Amino acid sequence: MDGVEAEFVDFARTIEPGLRVALVAAHGADRGLEATNDALVFAWRHWDRVRSLDNPGGYLYRVGQRRARRHRLVPRLPWVDAVSDGSPWVEPRLSSALAALSPRQRQVVVLIESYEWTQREVAALLGIGLSSVQTHLERGLERLRAALGAHDVE
């Protein structure tokens, strides 16, 4: 493997997990994984340009977003599954409550609450400010609580 290939392999190993999580959170498992692969192929084909960017992860996230929009499959929510007896392992209404959020609210809520990303990491990946991340998180969680009938107990 030559130096350029080795550099790209190191980059891809570092960036792929976060890119995959973000795209799966945004588009569901099937579309998110395809978009991740498409973004990494794009990165390899345009490596000279990608490696010189200030935020290559954010750039590849946007590439993945565009690729995912081309695939008009019905998104599946990857965080809802069934246990061996077929019963849901999460609140049964969570799937529809998450689907009712705006795409950006859903991304922020899932990345922070499910994958335990920091707000700063989400802001960098999505290319938005910390205050925007905070707003999307607060509004998304508020809408989830309302949809699920979960209210703070005083």
N, CA and C atoms as a LAMMPS dump frame, in Angstrom:
ITEM: TIMESTEP
0
ITEM: NUMBER OF ATOMS
462
ITEM: BOX BOUNDS ff ff ff
-5.0000000000000000e+02 5.0000000000000000e+02
-5.0000000000000000e+02 5.0000000000000000e+02
-5.0000000000000000e+02 5.0000000000000000e+02
ITEM: ATOMS id mol type element x y z
1 1 1 N 0.861 -1.17 0
2 1 2 C 0 0 0
3 1 3 C 0.907 1.233 0
4 2 1 N 0.635 2.179 -0.903
5 2 2 C 1.459 3.383 -0.952
6 2 3 C 1.005 4.398 0.109
7 3 1 N 1.703 5.508 0.209
8 3 2 C 1.437 6.503 1.244
9 3 3 C 0.054 7.123 1.165
10 4 1 N -0.413 7.415 -0.037
11 4 2 C -1.731 8.022 -0.205
12 4 3 C -2.822 7.044 0.21
13 5 1 N -2.669 5.797 -0.212
14 5 2 C -3.646 4.769 0.176
15 5 3 C -3.683 4.582 1.682
16 6 1 N -2.527 4.509 2.298
17 6 2 C -2.448 4.325 3.752
18 6 3 C -3.071 5.505 4.483
19 7 1 N -2.832 6.698 3.982
20 7 2 C -3.422 7.895 4.586
21 7 3 C -4.946 7.837 4.509
22 8 1 N -5.465 7.439 3.353
23 8 2 C -6.919 7.352 3.204
24 8 3 C -7.498 6.265 4.105
25 9 1 N -6.85 5.117 4.179
26 9 2 C -7.341 4.021 5.021
27 9 3 C -7.417 4.474 6.48
28 10 1 N -6.39 5.159 6.95
29 10 2 C -6.417 5.684 8.325
30 10 3 C -7.563 6.672 8.511
31 11 1 N -7.736 7.56 7.547
32 11 2 C -8.824 8.534 7.599
33 11 3 C -10.177 7.822 7.634
34 12 1 N -10.369 6.859 6.738
35 12 2 C -11.653 6.165 6.645
36 12 3 C -11.956 5.396 7.93
37 13 1 N -10.965 4.763 8.52
38 13 2 C -11.176 4.042 9.776
39 13 3 C -11.583 4.983 10.898
40 14 1 N -11.073 6.189 10.878
41 14 2 C -11.387 7.172 11.911
42 14 3 C -12.775 7.78 11.699
43 15 1 N -13.09 8.138 10.47
44 15 2 C -14.31 8.895 10.191
45 15 3 C -15.543 8.013 10.022
46 16 1 N -15.378 6.784 9.566
47 16 2 C -16.522 5.934 9.217
48 16 3 C -17.496 5.687 10.36
49 17 1 N -17.065 5.356 11.573
50 17 2 C -18.056 5.059 12.616
51 17 3 C -19.007 6.234 12.897
52 18 1 N -18.456 7.422 13.04
53 18 2 C -19.3 8.587 13.311
54 18 3 C -20.186 8.953 12.134
55 19 1 N -19.643 8.861 10.949
56 19 2 C -20.407 9.143 9.737
57 19 3 C -21.565 8.162 9.6
58 20 1 N -21.289 6.896 9.848
59 20 2 C -22.331 5.858 9.766
60 20 3 C -23.441 6.114 10.78
61 21 1 N -23.069 6.385 12.014
62 21 2 C -24.068 6.62 13.058
63 21 3 C -24.954 7.805 12.689
64 22 1 N -24.344 8.873 12.217
65 22 2 C -25.113 10.072 11.869
66 22 3 C -26.052 9.83 10.692
67 23 1 N -25.579 9.14 9.675
68 23 2 C -26.419 8.903 8.505
69 23 3 C -27.507 7.872 8.788
70 24 1 N -27.217 6.881 9.606
71 24 2 C -28.25 5.913 9.997
72 24 3 C -29.298 6.601 10.849
73 25 1 N -28.873 7.492 11.746
74 25 2 C -29.827 8.236 12.578
75 25 3 C -30.739 9.103 11.723
76 26 1 N -30.188 9.632 10.652
77 26 2 C -30.967 10.533 9.796
78 26 3 C -31.87 9.8 8.81
79 27 1 N -31.422 8.631 8.316
80 27 2 C -32.12 8.004 7.19
81 27 3 C -32.537 6.558 7.41
82 28 1 N -32.283 6.011 8.575
83 28 2 C -32.59 4.603 8.805
84 28 3 C -31.418 3.73 8.4
85 29 1 N -31.478 2.478 8.792
86 29 2 C -30.334 1.577 8.623
87 29 3 C -29.939 1.376 7.159
88 30 1 N -30.876 1.012 6.318
89 30 2 C -30.528 0.677 4.934
90 30 3 C -29.974 1.877 4.178
91 31 1 N -30.729 2.964 4.166
92 31 2 C -30.283 4.161 3.445
93 31 3 C -29.04 4.761 4.084
94 32 1 N -28.972 4.74 5.408
95 32 2 C -27.817 5.316 6.097
96 32 3 C -26.527 4.581 5.793
97 33 1 N -26.598 3.244 5.762
98 33 2 C -25.397 2.458 5.446
99 33 3 C -24.977 2.654 3.991
100 34 1 N -25.942 2.687 3.101
101 34 2 C -25.624 2.941 1.688
102 34 3 C -25.011 4.318 1.513
103 35 1 N -25.571 5.307 2.194
104 35 2 C -25.057 6.673 2.094
105 35 3 C -23.638 6.767 2.658
106 36 1 N -23.36 6.032 3.728
107 36 2 C -22.014 6.014 4.299
108 36 3 C -21.018 5.45 3.295
109 37 1 N -21.373 4.326 2.701
110 37 2 C -20.495 3.716 1.69
111 37 3 C -20.287 4.644 0.504
112 38 1 N -21.38 5.267 0.032
113 38 2 C -21.275 6.194 -1.095
114 38 3 C -20.363 7.377 -0.76
115 39 1 N -20.484 7.899 0.465
116 39 2 C -19.664 9.04 0.871
117 39 3 C -18.186 8.661 0.938
118 40 1 N -17.89 7.46 1.419
119 40 2 C -16.494 7.027 1.495
120 40 3 C -15.917 6.756 0.103
121 41 1 N -16.72 6.226 -0.795
122 41 2 C -16.261 6.042 -2.179
123 41 3 C -15.977 7.404 -2.799
124 42 1 N -16.87 8.363 -2.564
125 42 2 C -16.667 9.724 -3.051
126 42 3 C -15.358 10.288 -2.493
127 43 1 N -15.122 10.069 -1.191
128 43 2 C -13.908 10.579 -0.556
129 43 3 C -12.656 10.01 -1.225
130 44 1 N -12.678 8.722 -1.545
131 44 2 C -11.52 8.115 -2.191
132 44 3 C -11.311 8.689 -3.587
133 45 1 N -12.389 8.836 -4.328
134 45 2 C -12.274 9.356 -5.696
135 45 3 C -11.796 10.805 -5.718
136 46 1 N -12.114 11.547 -4.675
137 46 2 C -11.763 12.969 -4.611
138 46 3 C -10.829 13.237 -3.425
139 47 1 N -9.961 12.29 -3.137
140 47 2 C -9.138 12.351 -1.933
141 47 3 C -8.262 13.598 -1.877
142 48 1 N -7.714 14.026 -3.013
143 48 2 C -6.867 15.226 -2.999
144 48 3 C -7.628 16.431 -2.462
145 49 1 N -8.878 16.566 -2.838
146 49 2 C -9.687 17.69 -2.365
147 49 3 C -10.177 17.456 -0.937
148 50 1 N -10.667 16.258 -0.641
149 50 2 C -11.259 15.96 0.667
150 50 3 C -10.232 16.093 1.784
151 51 1 N -9.032 15.609 1.565
152 51 2 C -8.039 15.63 2.64
153 51 3 C -7.569 17.025 2.983
154 52 1 N -7.808 17.997 2.116
155 52 2 C -7.38 19.369 2.395
156 52 3 C -8.476 20.212 3.057
157 53 1 N -9.657 19.627 3.272
158 53 2 C -10.763 20.369 3.871
159 53 3 C -10.567 20.559 5.374
160 54 1 N -11.136 21.646 5.904
161 54 2 C -11.091 21.889 7.349
162 54 3 C -11.958 20.903 8.109
163 55 1 N -13.094 20.532 7.532
164 55 2 C -14.027 19.616 8.195
165 55 3 C -14.443 18.525 7.208
166 56 1 N -13.555 17.576 6.915
167 56 2 C -13.908 16.546 5.926
168 56 3 C -15.071 15.67 6.377
169 57 1 N -15.224 15.448 7.679
170 57 2 C -16.346 14.647 8.171
171 57 3 C -17.68 15.313 7.877
172 58 1 N -17.76 16.601 8.125
173 58 2 C -18.986 17.34 7.826
174 58 3 C -19.29 17.367 6.337
175 59 1 N -18.241 17.514 5.535
176 59 2 C -18.407 17.517 4.086
177 59 3 C -18.934 16.166 3.606
178 60 1 N -18.336 15.09 4.119
179 60 2 C -18.78 13.755 3.707
180 60 3 C -20.178 13.452 4.233
181 61 1 N -20.531 14.007 5.376
182 61 2 C -21.901 13.855 5.867
183 61 3 C -22.879 14.47 4.866
184 62 1 N -22.559 15.65 4.358
185 62 2 C -23.439 16.289 3.373
186 62 3 C -23.478 15.494 2.066
187 63 1 N -22.336 14.92 1.671
188 63 2 C -22.32 14.043 0.491
189 63 3 C -23.25 12.857 0.73
190 64 1 N -23.144 12.253 1.905
191 64 2 C -24.009 11.124 2.252
192 64 3 C -25.472 11.51 2.279
193 65 1 N -25.763 12.7 2.78
194 65 2 C -27.153 13.182 2.8
195 65 3 C -27.721 13.244 1.379
196 66 1 N -26.945 13.824 0.474
197 66 2 C -27.408 13.917 -0.92
198 66 3 C -27.612 12.529 -1.518
199 67 1 N -26.7 11.615 -1.245
200 67 2 C -26.824 10.258 -1.786
201 67 3 C -28.044 9.554 -1.2
202 68 1 N -28.302 9.755 0.082
203 68 2 C -29.441 9.089 0.738
204 68 3 C -30.76 9.595 0.172
205 69 1 N -30.816 10.848 -0.186
206 69 2 C -32.056 11.405 -0.743
207 69 3 C -32.374 10.813 -2.111
208 70 1 N -31.353 10.35 -2.802
209 70 2 C -31.582 9.723 -4.107
210 70 3 C -32.286 8.384 -3.974
211 71 1 N -32.048 7.7 -2.868
212 71 2 C -32.669 6.404 -2.613
213 71 3 C -33.966 6.664 -1.86
214 72 1 N -35.075 6.559 -2.504
215 72 2 C -36.36 6.88 -1.889
216 72 3 C -37.004 5.671 -1.239
217 73 1 N -36.227 4.915 -0.493
218 73 2 C -36.783 3.796 0.259
219 73 3 C -37.529 4.338 1.462
220 74 1 N -38.457 3.587 1.988
221 74 2 C -39.138 3.981 3.207
222 74 3 C -38.151 3.817 4.359
223 75 1 N -37.873 4.891 5.104
224 75 2 C -36.883 4.757 6.171
225 75 3 C -37.378 3.863 7.299
226 76 1 N -36.465 3.073 7.808
227 76 2 C -36.758 2.262 8.98
228 76 3 C -36.059 2.898 10.155
229 77 1 N -36.656 2.802 11.313
230 77 2 C -36.026 3.356 12.5
231 77 3 C -35.201 2.262 13.153
232 78 1 N -33.863 2.382 13.123
233 78 2 C -32.995 1.291 13.553
234 78 3 C -32.985 1.06 15.053
235 79 1 N -33.446 1.987 15.841
236 79 2 C -33.362 1.837 17.291
237 79 3 C -34.59 1.168 17.885
238 80 1 N -35.532 0.731 17.052
239 80 2 C -36.705 0.009 17.53
240 80 3 C -36.617 -1.411 16.986
241 81 1 N -36.644 -2.378 17.86
242 81 2 C -36.503 -3.769 17.451
243 81 3 C -37.375 -4.608 18.378
244 82 1 N -37.437 -5.884 18.141
245 82 2 C -38.226 -6.778 18.991
246 82 3 C -37.29 -7.754 19.688
247 83 1 N -37.677 -8.141 20.886
248 83 2 C -36.919 -9.168 21.596
249 83 3 C -37.383 -10.524 21.091
250 84 1 N -36.825 -11.604 21.622
251 84 2 C -37.069 -12.931 21.073
252 84 3 C -38.545 -13.335 21.072
253 85 1 N -39.345 -12.859 22.027
254 85 2 C -40.759 -13.238 22.036
255 85 3 C -41.614 -12.333 21.151
256 86 1 N -40.982 -11.383 20.456
257 86 2 C -41.712 -10.514 19.536
258 86 3 C -42.2 -9.219 20.152
259 87 1 N -42.066 -9.048 21.454
260 87 2 C -42.535 -7.811 22.08
261 87 3 C -41.495 -6.698 21.917
262 88 1 N -41.954 -5.465 21.824
263 88 2 C -40.997 -4.373 21.63
264 88 3 C -40.152 -4.156 22.874
265 89 1 N -38.896 -3.766 22.668
266 89 2 C -38.005 -3.526 23.793
267 89 3 C -37.953 -2.055 24.168
268 90 1 N -38.712 -1.222 23.465
269 90 2 C -38.838 0.195 23.8
270 90 3 C -40.313 0.548 23.822
271 91 1 N -40.609 1.751 24.263
272 91 2 C -41.977 2.264 24.236
273 91 3 C -42.53 2.071 22.827
274 92 1 N -43.644 1.369 22.675
275 92 2 C -44.162 1.077 21.331
276 92 3 C -44.464 2.323 20.495
277 93 1 N -44.778 3.438 21.138
278 93 2 C -45.098 4.662 20.39
279 93 3 C -43.865 5.475 20.028
280 94 1 N -42.685 5.04 20.479
281 94 2 C -41.475 5.816 20.225
282 94 3 C -41.188 5.951 18.736
283 95 1 N -41.37 4.886 17.995
284 95 2 C -41.115 4.901 16.559
285 95 3 C -41.897 6 15.857
286 96 1 N -43.191 6.062 16.08
287 96 2 C -44.002 7.083 15.412
288 96 3 C -43.716 8.472 15.972
289 97 1 N -43.392 8.565 17.262
290 97 2 C -43.064 9.86 17.849
291 97 3 C -41.768 10.411 17.249
292 98 1 N -40.779 9.551 17.074
293 98 2 C -39.53 9.99 16.446
294 98 3 C -39.75 10.356 14.983
295 99 1 N -40.552 9.581 14.298
296 99 2 C -40.827 9.858 12.885
297 99 3 C -41.549 11.19 12.701
298 100 1 N -42.286 11.629 13.721
299 100 2 C -43.022 12.889 13.63
300 100 3 C -42.133 14.114 13.849
301 101 1 N -40.933 13.919 14.358
302 101 2 C -40.009 15.043 14.541
303 101 3 C -39.506 15.517 13.188
304 102 1 N -39.014 16.748 13.147
305 102 2 C -38.364 17.201 11.915
306 102 3 C -37.091 16.375 11.739
307 103 1 N -36.609 16.236 10.518
308 103 2 C -35.394 15.447 10.317
309 103 3 C -34.227 15.934 11.183
310 104 1 N -34.059 17.243 11.302
311 104 2 C -32.942 17.775 12.091
312 104 3 C -33.137 17.488 13.574
313 105 1 N -34.363 17.634 14.072
314 105 2 C -34.628 17.318 15.474
315 105 3 C -34.338 15.841 15.741
316 106 1 N -34.784 14.977 14.841
317 106 2 C -34.568 13.542 15.01
318 106 3 C -33.072 13.224 15.027
319 107 1 N -32.313 13.81 14.102
320 107 2 C -30.875 13.579 14.064
321 107 3 C -30.228 13.971 15.388
322 108 1 N -30.528 15.175 15.843
323 108 2 C -29.897 15.685 17.06
324 108 3 C -30.294 14.845 18.269
325 109 1 N -31.583 14.551 18.398
326 109 2 C -32.047 13.766 19.548
327 109 3 C -31.41 12.377 19.546
328 110 1 N -31.398 11.711 18.426
329 110 2 C -30.85 10.348 18.368
330 110 3 C -29.344 10.354 18.617
331 111 1 N -28.624 11.267 17.993
332 111 2 C -27.174 11.297 18.182
333 111 3 C -26.798 11.596 19.623
334 112 1 N -27.514 12.513 20.263
335 112 2 C -27.162 12.9 21.634
336 112 3 C -27.729 11.925 22.658
337 113 1 N -28.992 11.568 22.535
338 113 2 C -29.633 10.744 23.557
339 113 3 C -29.372 9.245 23.386
340 114 1 N -29.271 8.775 22.156
341 114 2 C -29.067 7.337 21.939
342 114 3 C -27.591 6.971 21.812
343 115 1 N -26.842 7.78 21.061
344 115 2 C -25.45 7.456 20.807
345 115 3 C -24.486 8.217 21.717
346 116 1 N -25.03 9.075 22.571
347 116 2 C -24.275 9.815 23.577
348 116 3 C -23.187 10.709 22.981
349 117 1 N -23.471 11.304 21.837
350 117 2 C -22.558 12.285 21.27
351 117 3 C -22.706 13.577 22.069
352 118 1 N -21.673 14.393 22.068
353 118 2 C -21.77 15.708 22.698
354 118 3 C -22.429 16.671 21.721
355 119 1 N -22.95 17.748 22.25
356 119 2 C -23.552 18.755 21.38
357 119 3 C -22.5 19.342 20.436
358 120 1 N -21.286 19.49 20.912
359 120 2 C -20.207 20.029 20.076
360 120 3 C -19.914 19.076 18.908
361 121 1 N -19.904 17.775 19.152
362 121 2 C -19.664 16.796 18.086
363 121 3 C -20.784 16.838 17.047
364 122 1 N -22.011 16.95 17.512
365 122 2 C -23.151 17.015 16.591
366 122 3 C -23.085 18.294 15.763
367 123 1 N -22.759 19.41 16.409
368 123 2 C -22.66 20.686 15.689
369 123 3 C -21.595 20.615 14.599
370 124 1 N -20.452 20.035 14.921
371 124 2 C -19.369 19.93 13.93
372 124 3 C -19.775 19.037 12.766
373 125 1 N -20.409 17.921 13.066
374 125 2 C -20.798 16.991 12.003
375 125 3 C -21.852 17.599 11.089
376 126 1 N -22.862 18.238 11.685
377 126 2 C -23.962 18.769 10.892
378 126 3 C -23.669 20.151 10.312
379 127 1 N -22.582 20.763 10.754
380 127 2 C -22.22 22.079 10.235
381 127 3 C -23.153 23.18 10.721
382 128 1 N -23.624 23.069 11.958
383 128 2 C -24.505 24.074 12.537
384 128 3 C -23.916 24.523 13.874
385 129 1 N -24.433 25.632 14.41
386 129 2 C -23.927 26.162 15.665
387 129 3 C -24.412 25.378 16.874
388 130 1 N -23.697 25.541 17.98
389 130 2 C -24.092 24.876 19.225
390 130 3 C -25.482 25.305 19.671
391 131 1 N -25.812 26.574 19.488
392 131 2 C -27.142 27.042 19.898
393 131 3 C -28.239 26.377 19.069
394 132 1 N -27.968 26.121 17.798
395 132 2 C -28.944 25.411 16.958
396 132 3 C -29.119 23.975 17.428
397 133 1 N -28.021 23.323 17.783
398 133 2 C -28.102 21.96 18.297
399 133 3 C -28.953 21.95 19.564
400 134 1 N -28.68 22.888 20.476
401 134 2 C -29.431 22.967 21.728
402 134 3 C -30.921 23.183 21.462
403 135 1 N -31.243 24.067 20.536
404 135 2 C -32.645 24.343 20.201
405 135 3 C -33.327 23.108 19.628
406 136 1 N -32.667 22.436 18.676
407 136 2 C -33.253 21.221 18.086
408 136 3 C -33.441 20.135 19.14
409 137 1 N -32.475 20.001 20.04
410 137 2 C -32.572 19.003 21.098
411 137 3 C -33.747 19.31 22.024
412 138 1 N -33.837 20.537 22.488
413 138 2 C -34.914 20.913 23.414
414 138 3 C -36.284 20.74 22.768
415 139 1 N -36.438 21.225 21.553
416 139 2 C -37.738 21.119 20.871
417 139 3 C -38.078 19.664 20.552
418 140 1 N -37.082 18.899 20.129
419 140 2 C -37.316 17.493 19.826
420 140 3 C -37.73 16.712 21.062
421 141 1 N -37.021 16.919 22.165
422 141 2 C -37.378 16.214 23.403
423 141 3 C -38.745 16.655 23.921
424 142 1 N -39.044 17.935 23.777
425 142 2 C -40.367 18.434 24.191
426 142 3 C -41.482 17.769 23.384
427 143 1 N -41.266 17.653 22.073
428 143 2 C -42.267 17.004 21.228
429 143 3 C -42.392 15.515 21.547
430 144 1 N -41.279 14.857 21.845
431 144 2 C -41.329 13.437 22.217
432 144 3 C -42.104 13.252 23.525
433 145 1 N -41.806 14.096 24.509
434 145 2 C -42.521 13.991 25.79
435 145 3 C -44.026 14.177 25.59
436 146 1 N -44.384 15.152 24.773
437 146 2 C -45.811 15.415 24.531
438 146 3 C -46.464 14.231 23.813
439 147 1 N -45.773 13.69 22.808
440 147 2 C -46.334 12.575 22.033
441 147 3 C -46.478 11.316 22.883
442 148 1 N -45.574 11.126 23.838
443 148 2 C -45.566 9.922 24.654
444 148 3 C -46.282 10.116 25.987
445 149 1 N -46.75 11.34 26.253
446 149 2 C -47.443 11.606 27.508
447 149 3 C -46.523 11.543 28.705
448 150 1 N -45.254 11.826 28.494
449 150 2 C -44.283 11.804 29.602
450 150 3 C -44.07 13.226 30.086
451 151 1 N -44.431 13.488 31.31
452 151 2 C -44.297 14.826 31.881
453 151 3 C -43.45 14.753 33.134
454 152 1 N -42.728 15.822 33.379
455 152 2 C -41.902 15.881 34.588
456 152 3 C -42.786 15.858 35.818
457 153 1 N -42.379 15.109 36.817
458 153 2 C -43.102 15.028 38.077
459 153 3 C -42.478 16.025 39.039
460 154 1 N -43.298 16.894 39.624
461 154 2 C -42.769 17.891 40.55
462 154 3 C -42.88 17.431 41.967
